[in-house]
């Protein structure tokens, strides 16, 4: 059973945006980004979107010149171009395949793979397998990232207290007080 949200909160202005509604922040929609596509590219786009929507609950929204697919964070996005769809997929590993044009480390945990899609028939395995892997992986990375961020914040806070105790200014002040007491 797949559930797709009927809108999203804008990442930039934090405003709720209904599905298909033009938004003042970036003033773009999926329809606006895909309106000039050729018939082959439109069919490829529709198949790509349908495939991703079947994975489960997620946000699908337009942002600037891309269409984003996200759970807690983006797991892939599409940039419609004149002669192809540029599909950028975030995986936890590097994939070497003829379809992959470029592989770039996006963060310590994610590797982005750039794939160009020109026809509906290209939206099949292994691309659809990578998309589903990215969907699943995005949840584990987000969960680990949240725990890691909370632990890092706690460590920084603890480190700040320790640093304050051993701060040169505090030490000099303590020395000054000790010297005036003598």
KEKOL-106562 format. One record per residue (C-alpha): residue number from 1; residue in one letter; x, y negated, z negated. Coordinates in steps of 0.05 Angstrom, whole numbers. Layout:
[site NUM; a; [X; Y; Z]] ...
//
This chain:
[site 1; x; [0; 0; 0]] [site 2; x; [31; -66; 20]] [site 3; x; [13; -132; -11]] [site 4; x; [37; -197; 20]] [site 5; x; [28; -262; -17]] [site 6; x; [-17; -314; 17]] [site 7; x; [31; -371; 6]] [site 8; x; [94; -390; -31]] [site 9; x; [127; -442; -75]] [site 10; x; [173; -488; -35]] [site 11; x; [245; -477; -56]] [site 12; x; [261; -550; -47]] [site 13; x; [202; -589; -77]] [site 14; x; [170; -532; -118]] [site 15; x; [102; -546; -87]] [site 16; x; [53; -488; -71]] [site 17; x; [45; -480; 4]] [site 18; x; [-12; -438; 32]] [site 19; x; [5; -387; 87]] [site 20; x; [7; -422; 155]] [site 21; x; [2; -492; 125]] [site 22; x; [49; -546; 150]] [site 23; x; [92; -571; 93]] [site 24; x; [118; -642; 83]] [site 25; x; [185; -620; 54]] [site 26; x; [210; -589; 119]] [site 27; x; [146; -596; 161]] [site 28; x; [152; -529; 194]] [site 29; x; [113; -464; 200]] [site 30; x; [124; -396; 230]] [site 31; x; [78; -417; 287]] [site 32; x; [119; -479; 301]] [site 33; x; [184; -439; 302]] [site 34; x; [157; -384; 347]] [site 35; x; [112; -426; 394]] [site 36; x; [164; -432; 450]] [site 37; x; [185; -358; 451]] [site 38; x; [180; -318; 516]] [site 39; x; [131; -260; 517]] [site 40; x; [186; -209; 504]] [site 41; x; [213; -248; 445]] [site 42; x; [143; -261; 417]] [site 43; x; [128; -186; 419]] [site 44; x; [195; -171; 386]] [site 45; x; [180; -224; 332]] [site 46; x; [111; -195; 318]] [site 47; x; [139; -124; 312]] [site 48; x; [196; -149; 266]] [site 49; x; [147; -186; 221]] [site 50; x; [98; -127; 218]] [site 51; x; [154; -78; 202]] [site 52; x; [180; -122; 145]] [site 53; x; [111; -135; 117]] [site 54; x; [100; -60; 109]] [site 55; x; [159; -54; 60]] [site 56; x; [119; -84; 2]] [site 57; x; [105; -148; -36]] [site 58; x; [148; -206; -12]] [site 59; x; [146; -278; 11]] [site 60; x; [150; -294; 85]] [site 61; x; [157; -368; 99]] [site 62; x; [188; -418; 147]] [site 63; x; [245; -462; 122]] [site 64; x; [280; -512; 167]] [site 65; x; [297; -471; 230]] [site 66; x; [290; -401; 201]] [site 67; x; [236; -353; 178]] [site 68; x; [254; -324; 111]] [site 69; x; [236; -256; 82]] [site 70; x; [246; -254; 7]] [site 71; x; [231; -218; -57]] [site 72; x; [267; -255; -113]] [site 73; x; [318; -279; -62]] [site 74; x; [322; -275; 13]] [site 75; x; [339; -206; 40]] [site 76; x; [337; -225; 113]] [site 77; x; [318; -284; 157]] [site 78; x; [305; -296; 231]] [site 79; x; [327; -356; 272]] [site 80; x; [287; -359; 336]] [site 81; x; [332; -380; 394]] [site 82; x; [315; -393; 467]] [site 83; x; [338; -325; 493]] [site 84; x; [340; -281; 430]] [site 85; x; [320; -274; 357]] [site 86; x; [380; -281; 310]] [site 87; x; [367; -232; 253]] [site 88; x; [410; -240; 191]] [site 89; x; [407; -181; 143]] [site 90; x; [437; -181; 73]] [site 91; x; [464; -112; 52]] [site 92; x; [509; -88; -3]] [site 93; x; [558; -58; 46]] [site 94; x; [589; -74; 114]] [site 95; x; [558; -38; 173]] [site 96; x; [595; -25; 238]] [site 97; x; [548; -14; 296]] [site 98; x; [540; -38; 368]] [site 99; x; [479; -80; 348]] [site 100; x; [517; -119; 295]] [site 101; x; [549; -181; 326]] [site 102; x; [581; -209; 263]] [site 103; x; [593; -187; 191]] [site 104; x; [607; -240; 138]] [site 105; x; [614; -233; 62]] [site 106; x; [559; -278; 35]] [site 107; x; [574; -267; -39]] [site 108; x; [608; -217; -85]] [site 109; x; [548; -172; -78]] [site 110; x; [521; -186; -8]] [site 111; x; [546; -178; 63]] [site 112; x; [506; -212; 119]] [site 113; x; [499; -177; 186]] [site 114; x; [480; -217; 248]] [site 115; x; [440; -179; 300]] [site 116; x; [410; -208; 365]] [site 117; x; [342; -181; 386]] [site 118; x; [318; -193; 457]] [site 119; x; [262; -142; 465]] [site 120; x; [208; -107; 424]] [site 121; x; [242; -39; 435]] [site 122; x; [303; -63; 397]] [site 123; x; [262; -68; 333]] [site 124; x; [271; 6; 314]] [site 125; x; [323; 48; 277]] [site 126; x; [377; 32; 257]] [site 127; x; [354; -42; 252]] [site 128; x; [290; -25; 215]] [site 129; x; [329; 21; 168]] [site 130; x; [377; -36; 152]] [site 131; x; [318; -82; 139]] [site 132; x; [287; -33; 91]] [site 133; x; [354; -21; 57]] [site 134; x; [362; -96; 48]] [site 135; x; [291; -100; 19]] [site 136; x; [307; -46; -32]] [site 137; x; [377; -74; -46]] [site 138; x; [352; -145; -58]] [site 139; x; [312; -122; -119]] [site 140; x; [372; -87; -151]] [site 141; x; [419; -145; -137]] [site 142; x; [368; -195; -165]] [site 143; x; [358; -154; -228]] [site 144; x; [433; -145; -238]] [site 145; x; [444; -218; -221]] [site 146; x; [393; -241; -272]] [site 147; x; [425; -198; -326]] [site 148; x; [495; -219; -305]] [site 149; x; [475; -293; -305]] [site 150; x; [444; -287; -375]] [site 151; x; [507; -252; -401]] [site 152; x; [552; -305; -368]] [site 153; x; [511; -362; -399]] [site 154; x; [517; -329; -467]] [site 155; x; [592; -320; -458]] [site 156; x; [601; -393; -436]] [site 157; x; [561; -417; -496]] [site 158; x; [602; -374; -543]] [site 159; x; [666; -396; -508]] [site 160; x; [647; -469; -516]] [site 161; x; [640; -461; -591]] [site 162; x; [707; -426; -595]] [site 163; x; [739; -480; -551]] [site 164; x; [711; -534; -595]] [site 165; x; [741; -502; -657]] [site 166; x; [810; -500; -624]] [site 167; x; [804; -566; -587]] [site 168; x; [866; -611; -591]] [site 169; x; [822; -669; -612]] [site 170; x; [793; -630; -670]] [site 171; x; [862; -605; -689]] [site 172; x; [891; -676; -688]] [site 173; x; [832; -702; -729]] [site 174; x; [842; -647; -780]] [site 175; x; [916; -662; -783]] [site 176; x; [901; -736; -792]] [site 177; x; [854; -722; -849]] [site 178; x; [902; -675; -882]] [site 179; x; [958; -727; -876]] [site 180; x; [915; -782; -908]] [site 181; x; [896; -736; -966]] [site 182; x; [969; -726; -985]] 
//
